[in-house]
């Protein structure tokens, strides 16, 4: 059931992110730069899906009394965003908005991947799903 919820929330998040990217510039001219650069609109769409899946994951981990994994995932995401943005500044890449949005998406993907690796490798959630 958790896998289905993650897939569904990620899919709906991607769909809503795409709708925002397409419709926001129509209703507010401030969002026109959003569609001008694929380095901005792609991470917005992907990041929306990853955020939705991350929120479902966080709530599931709290419900399974595994807040240690929840904290770890959020720390990995926060440190990932920080390291990526510092790296962009040190390299001198003048990306601005695309660097911020891109670091958000990449860090979310990395944190969910790290959580999946930890739980599958260490069978951390195995006791939560007894065999039928």
C-alpha positions as CSV (number, residue, x, y, z in Angstrom):
1,X,0.0,0.0,0.0
2,X,2.9,2.3,0.8
3,X,4.4,1.8,-2.7
4,X,1.1,2.6,-4.3
5,X,0.7,5.7,-2.3
6,X,4.2,6.9,-3.2
7,X,3.6,6.2,-6.9
8,X,0.3,8.0,-6.8
9,X,1.4,11.0,-4.9
10,X,4.5,11.4,-7.1
11,X,2.4,11.1,-10.2
12,X,-0.2,13.7,-9.0
13,X,2.7,15.9,-7.9
14,X,4.2,15.8,-11.3
15,X,0.9,16.5,-13.0
16,X,0.2,19.5,-10.7
17,X,3.8,20.8,-11.2
18,X,3.3,20.6,-15.0
19,X,-0.1,22.3,-14.7
20,X,1.6,25.1,-12.7
21,X,4.4,25.5,-15.2
22,X,1.9,25.8,-18.0
23,X,-0.8,27.9,-16.4
24,X,1.1,30.2,-14.0
25,X,2.5,32.5,-16.8
26,X,-1.0,32.8,-18.3
27,X,-2.4,34.3,-15.1
28,X,0.7,36.2,-13.8
29,X,3.4,37.7,-16.0
30,X,5.9,37.3,-13.1
31,X,6.0,33.6,-13.9
32,X,7.0,34.0,-17.6
33,X,10.7,33.2,-16.9
34,X,9.5,29.8,-15.6
35,X,8.8,28.6,-19.2
36,X,11.7,30.3,-20.8
37,X,14.4,28.0,-19.5
38,X,14.2,24.2,-19.4
39,X,16.7,24.3,-16.5
40,X,13.9,25.9,-14.4
41,X,10.7,24.2,-15.6
42,X,12.0,20.6,-15.6
43,X,13.2,20.7,-12.0
44,X,10.0,22.4,-10.9
45,X,7.9,19.5,-12.4
46,X,10.2,16.7,-11.1
47,X,10.6,18.5,-7.7
48,X,6.9,18.7,-7.3
49,X,6.5,15.0,-7.7
50,X,9.5,14.3,-5.4
51,X,8.1,16.6,-2.8
52,X,4.7,14.9,-2.8
53,X,6.4,11.5,-2.5
54,X,8.7,12.8,0.2
55,X,5.8,14.0,2.3
56,X,4.0,10.7,2.0
57,X,7.3,9.0,2.9
58,X,7.7,11.2,6.0
59,X,4.2,10.5,7.2
60,X,4.6,6.8,6.7
61,X,7.8,6.7,8.6
62,X,6.2,8.6,11.5
63,X,3.3,6.2,11.4
64,X,5.7,3.2,11.5
65,X,7.5,4.8,14.5
66,X,10.7,5.2,12.4
67,X,11.4,8.9,13.0
68,X,15.1,8.1,13.0
69,X,14.8,7.3,9.2
70,X,12.6,10.4,8.7
71,X,15.2,12.6,10.4
72,X,18.0,11.1,8.4
73,X,16.2,11.6,5.1
74,X,15.5,15.2,5.9
75,X,19.0,15.9,7.0
76,X,20.4,14.3,3.8
77,X,18.0,16.6,1.7
78,X,19.0,19.7,3.6
79,X,22.7,19.0,3.4
80,X,22.4,18.1,-0.2
81,X,20.7,21.4,-1.1
82,X,23.4,23.3,0.9
83,X,26.3,21.5,-0.6
84,X,25.0,21.9,-4.2
85,X,24.4,25.6,-3.7
86,X,27.8,26.2,-2.2
87,X,29.3,24.2,-5.1
88,X,27.5,26.4,-7.6
89,X,28.8,29.5,-5.9
90,X,32.4,28.2,-5.7
91,X,32.4,27.2,-9.3
92,X,31.1,30.6,-10.2
93,X,28.2,29.5,-12.3
94,X,25.7,32.4,-12.5
95,X,22.7,30.2,-12.7
96,X,20.5,31.9,-10.1
97,X,17.0,30.5,-10.1
98,X,17.8,27.4,-12.0
99,X,20.6,26.5,-9.5
100,X,18.1,26.9,-6.6
101,X,15.4,24.9,-8.2
102,X,17.8,22.3,-9.5
103,X,19.4,21.8,-6.1
104,X,16.0,21.3,-4.5
105,X,15.1,18.5,-7.0
106,X,18.5,16.8,-6.9
107,X,18.7,16.8,-3.1
108,X,15.1,15.4,-2.8
109,X,15.9,12.6,-5.3
110,X,19.2,11.9,-3.4
111,X,17.5,11.7,0.0
112,X,14.7,9.4,-1.2
113,X,17.3,7.2,-2.9
114,X,19.5,7.1,0.2
115,X,16.5,6.2,2.3
116,X,15.5,3.4,-0.1
117,X,19.1,2.1,-0.1
118,X,19.2,2.1,3.7
119,X,15.8,0.4,4.1
120,X,16.4,-2.3,1.5
121,X,20.0,-3.0,2.4
122,X,19.4,-3.1,6.1
123,X,15.8,-4.4,5.9
124,X,14.9,-1.5,8.3
125,X,11.1,-1.7,7.5
126,X,10.9,-5.5,7.4
127,X,9.3,-5.9,10.8
128,X,6.6,-3.5,9.7
129,X,5.4,-5.8,7.0
130,X,5.0,-9.3,8.4
131,X,4.8,-12.2,5.9
132,X,1.2,-13.1,4.9
